[in-house]
Amino acid sequence: MRISRRSASSALALAGFAIATVALAQDSARERIQDQGDAAMERVKGAVTRAREGRADVPDPKLPPGPSEAERRRAFEGLRSRLPTPAIDARARAALAAGEARMAAEREAQAKRLRQALGLEPGEMEAVAKTAPSPTIKAWVPVLFVSSSIPVPILRTYAAQLERVHGVLAFRGMPGGLHKVGPMAKLSAEILRIDPGCEGPSCAMRNIQLIVDPIVFRQHGVARVPALAMVPGDPTQAYCEREDESPRASHVVYGDSALPGLLEEYARLGGDKEVRDAQALLGAR
């Protein structure tokens, strides 16, 4: 089909008109968007300006004034004028007494557990087994002066021998000083345990006295250890309760020999009467 030249010209004219119409529509939409954006920006600026101006008129917050001196005085006088309630006071005192009693009981329980852990307190069964009456105090008590510098095996040997004659192990002081009880408690447990490999509160202990007494050292002029003295009376009495002029031994024997040798030397110096009972106990099998 042939298209005439006039029809082609009309089609081109219509296409050009449509393109021009679309371009005009786009320009109009772009102008409307720009106008709306400018208007929105102006509104935002106005809102910010108004907020700044309004905030300048708002006063800063202030705390209310405190009470006057007269009001404080009235408040304290009102507290003082309140009558005490005997029931509340009684409950408070009872609660305080009960708390102190519980605290004392707890301290004693902890101390007992500590002594048992260190092996210084026998178990219940051993305590029942040792309810036999203790031997009467002899006229002269063997006191062996020692120190923590002596090896523990030697101290254990001395403890085993002194147990048979109801003797006493005497230390001038405690390892680590008097303000530290732990090292002395550990050393005592190591010396007095019958079985050196035993640990715990139920370990069997030797039945001898172990004292820390610097006065008995000074009384007998003991400058080196080991040393043996036959002390009249009770050497285990606390030194804070004993006078400096309390009875003392007539001789002091020095040497690192066993207890029988020390007793023999003491008898040779003139104290045969004083060591007679101890030597008899050592000889008894």
matplotlib code that plots the C-alpha trace (Angstrom):
import matplotlib.pyplot as plt

x = [0.0, 1.4, 1.5, 1.0, 3.4, 0.6, -0.2, 3.5, 3.8, 0.7, 2.1, 5.4, 3.6, 1.6, 4.7, 6.5, 3.5, 3.4, 7.1, 6.7, 3.7, 5.7, 8.6, 6.3, 4.8, 8.2, 9.2, 6.0, 6.5, 10.1, 9.1, 6.3, 8.7, 11.3, 8.6, 7.3, 10.9, 11.6, 8.4, 9.2, 12.7, 11.3, 8.8, 11.7, 13.8, 10.8, 10.2, 13.8, 13.8, 10.6, 12.0, 15.1, 13.2, 10.7, 13.5, 15.1, 12.0, 11.9, 13.4, 16.1, 14.8, 15.5, 15.5, 13.1, 14.7, 15.9, 14.2, 15.0, 16.9, 13.7, 12.1, 15.2, 15.0, 11.4, 12.0, 14.8, 12.8, 9.9, 12.2, 13.5, 10.0, 8.9, 8.4, 10.6, 8.8, 9.9, 8.9, 11.0, 14.0, 13.6, 13.5, 16.6, 18.5, 17.4, 18.5, 21.9, 22.5, 21.4, 23.7, 26.7, 26.0, 25.9, 29.1, 30.9, 29.6, 30.7, 34.2, 34.6, 33.4, 35.9, 38.7, 37.9, 37.9, 41.3, 42.7, 41.4, 42.8, 46.2, 46.0, 46.2, 42.8, 42.1, 38.9, 35.9, 36.8, 40.3, 39.1, 36.9, 39.7, 41.9, 39.5, 41.8, 43.1, 46.3, 49.4, 50.1, 52.6, 56.1, 58.4, 60.8, 59.6, 62.1, 62.1, 64.0, 64.9, 64.7, 64.2, 62.6, 66.1, 66.5, 65.4, 61.9, 62.9, 65.2, 62.3, 60.0, 62.5, 62.7, 58.9, 58.6, 61.1, 59.6, 56.2, 57.4, 58.7, 55.9, 58.3, 57.9, 59.3, 60.1, 60.6, 61.9, 59.6, 57.5, 58.8, 57.8, 57.2, 54.5, 52.1, 52.1, 50.5, 50.2, 53.9, 54.1, 50.9, 52.1, 55.5, 53.7, 51.5, 54.6, 56.3, 53.4, 51.9, 52.6, 52.4, 54.3, 52.4, 49.0, 47.0, 43.7, 42.0, 41.9, 45.6, 46.9, 49.1, 51.7, 50.6, 53.2, 53.2, 54.7, 55.3, 56.6, 58.2, 61.0, 61.1, 62.0, 64.9, 66.1, 65.7, 68.0, 70.4, 69.9, 71.8, 72.0, 69.9, 69.2, 69.5, 67.9, 66.7, 64.7, 62.3, 60.5, 56.8, 54.7, 56.7, 53.7, 52.1, 51.8, 54.8, 52.6, 51.2, 54.6, 57.1, 60.8, 61.8, 59.8, 61.7, 64.3, 66.5, 69.8, 71.6, 71.4, 72.8, 73.8, 74.3, 72.6, 72.5, 69.4, 67.3, 68.8, 72.3, 71.2, 69.6, 72.9, 74.9, 72.4, 72.8, 76.6, 76.4, 74.7, 71.1, 70.7, 67.7, 65.9, 66.3, 65.6, 61.9, 62.5, 65.2, 63.0, 60.2, 62.6, 63.9, 60.4, 59.4]
y = [0.0, 3.4, 6.2, 9.6, 12.4, 14.4, 11.6, 11.2, 14.9, 14.8, 11.9, 13.7, 16.8, 14.8, 13.1, 16.4, 17.9, 14.9, 15.2, 18.9, 18.2, 15.6, 18.1, 20.8, 18.4, 17.4, 21.0, 21.9, 18.9, 19.9, 23.4, 22.3, 20.0, 22.8, 25.2, 22.7, 21.9, 25.6, 26.1, 23.1, 24.4, 27.8, 26.1, 24.2, 27.4, 29.1, 26.3, 26.3, 30.0, 29.9, 27.1, 29.2, 32.2, 30.3, 28.5, 31.8, 32.8, 29.5, 30.1, 27.7, 25.1, 26.0, 23.7, 24.6, 26.4, 24.3, 24.4, 27.3, 26.9, 27.2, 24.4, 22.2, 22.8, 21.9, 18.7, 17.6, 18.5, 16.5, 13.5, 13.9, 14.3, 10.8, 8.5, 5.3, 2.0, -0.5, -3.5, -2.4, -1.7, -5.1, -6.8, -4.9, -5.9, -9.5, -9.6, -8.1, -10.6, -13.5, -12.3, -12.0, -15.5, -16.9, -15.1, -16.5, -20.0, -19.7, -18.5, -21.5, -23.9, -22.5, -22.6, -26.3, -27.2, -25.4, -27.4, -30.6, -29.8, -29.2, -32.4, -30.6, -31.8, -35.6, -37.0, -37.9, -41.6, -40.9, -38.3, -41.0, -43.4, -41.0, -40.3, -42.2, -40.0, -38.2, -39.1, -37.0, -34.3, -35.5, -33.7, -33.0, -32.8, -33.4, -30.3, -30.5, -27.1, -27.2, -24.9, -25.1, -25.3, -28.9, -31.3, -32.6, -36.3, -35.6, -33.6, -36.6, -38.9, -36.7, -36.5, -40.3, -40.5, -37.7, -39.2, -42.2, -40.0, -37.4, -34.7, -31.4, -29.9, -26.2, -23.6, -20.1, -18.7, -19.5, -19.8, -16.6, -14.6, -14.5, -12.9, -16.0, -19.1, -21.2, -22.2, -23.2, -25.2, -27.0, -27.8, -29.1, -31.4, -32.8, -33.5, -35.0, -37.2, -40.8, -41.7, -39.1, -40.0, -39.4, -36.3, -34.9, -34.5, -38.1, -38.7, -40.2, -37.7, -38.2, -37.3, -34.8, -31.1, -28.6, -25.1, -21.7, -20.0, -17.5, -17.0, -20.6, -20.2, -17.1, -18.6, -21.5, -19.4, -21.7, -20.3, -23.4, -26.4, -29.2, -28.9, -30.9, -29.6, -31.3, -28.5, -28.8, -28.1, -27.5, -26.0, -25.9, -23.1, -20.0, -17.7, -14.7, -16.3, -17.4, -15.2, -14.9, -16.5, -19.7, -23.0, -23.9, -26.9, -27.4, -28.4, -27.9, -30.6, -29.7, -32.1, -33.7, -37.2, -39.2, -38.6, -41.6, -40.1, -36.7, -38.2, -40.0, -36.9, -35.0, -37.8, -37.5, -33.8, -34.7, -34.9, -38.7, -38.3, -36.0, -38.3, -41.6, -41.8, -40.8, -43.4, -46.0, -45.1, -45.3, -48.7, -50.1, -52.1]
z = [0.0, -0.9, 1.6, 0.2, 0.9, 2.6, 5.1, 6.1, 6.8, 9.0, 11.0, 11.6, 12.7, 15.3, 16.6, 17.1, 18.9, 21.3, 22.1, 22.8, 25.1, 27.1, 27.5, 28.7, 31.2, 32.6, 33.0, 34.8, 37.3, 38.0, 38.7, 41.1, 43.0, 43.3, 44.5, 47.1, 48.3, 48.8, 50.7, 53.0, 53.7, 54.6, 57.0, 58.6, 59.1, 60.6, 63.0, 64.1, 64.6, 66.6, 68.8, 69.5, 70.3, 72.6, 74.4, 75.3, 77.2, 79.3, 82.8, 84.1, 86.6, 90.3, 93.3, 96.1, 99.0, 102.0, 105.4, 107.6, 110.9, 112.9, 110.8, 111.4, 115.1, 115.3, 113.4, 115.8, 118.8, 117.5, 117.1, 120.7, 122.1, 120.8, 123.7, 123.7, 123.2, 125.9, 123.7, 120.8, 123.1, 124.7, 121.3, 120.2, 123.3, 123.0, 119.4, 120.3, 123.0, 120.8, 118.0, 120.4, 121.7, 118.2, 117.3, 120.4, 119.6, 116.0, 117.1, 119.5, 116.8, 114.3, 116.9, 117.7, 114.0, 113.6, 116.5, 115.1, 111.7, 113.2, 115.2, 118.5, 119.8, 119.9, 118.4, 120.5, 120.7, 121.8, 124.3, 125.9, 126.0, 127.8, 130.7, 133.1, 136.0, 135.2, 137.3, 140.3, 140.0, 141.1, 143.4, 140.5, 136.9, 134.0, 131.8, 128.5, 127.1, 123.3, 120.3, 116.8, 115.3, 116.5, 113.8, 114.2, 114.4, 117.4, 119.1, 118.4, 120.1, 123.1, 123.3, 123.3, 126.1, 128.2, 127.9, 129.9, 132.8, 132.6, 131.5, 129.8, 126.5, 127.0, 124.2, 124.8, 122.1, 119.1, 115.5, 113.6, 116.8, 119.5, 117.0, 114.8, 116.4, 113.2, 112.9, 116.5, 116.3, 113.2, 115.0, 118.1, 116.0, 114.2, 117.5, 119.5, 116.8, 117.5, 113.8, 111.8, 108.7, 110.3, 109.4, 110.7, 114.0, 115.0, 115.1, 118.4, 120.3, 123.0, 126.5, 127.4, 128.2, 125.7, 127.0, 125.7, 128.7, 128.4, 132.2, 132.9, 130.5, 132.2, 135.7, 134.9, 132.7, 129.7, 126.8, 124.5, 123.8, 124.4, 128.2, 131.1, 134.5, 137.2, 138.2, 141.6, 141.5, 138.4, 135.5, 133.3, 135.3, 133.2, 133.5, 133.9, 137.1, 138.4, 140.3, 139.2, 142.6, 142.1, 142.8, 140.3, 139.5, 141.4, 138.2, 134.4, 132.1, 128.5, 125.6, 122.6, 124.1, 124.8, 127.9, 129.9, 129.3, 130.5, 133.6, 134.4, 134.1, 136.3, 139.0, 138.7, 139.5, 142.8, 141.8, 142.1, 144.4, 141.9, 138.9, 140.7, 139.8, 136.2, 135.8, 137.3, 134.8, 131.9, 133.0, 133.4, 130.3]

ax = plt.figure().add_subplot(projection="3d")
ax.plot(x, y, z, "-o")
ax.set_aspect("equal")
plt.show()
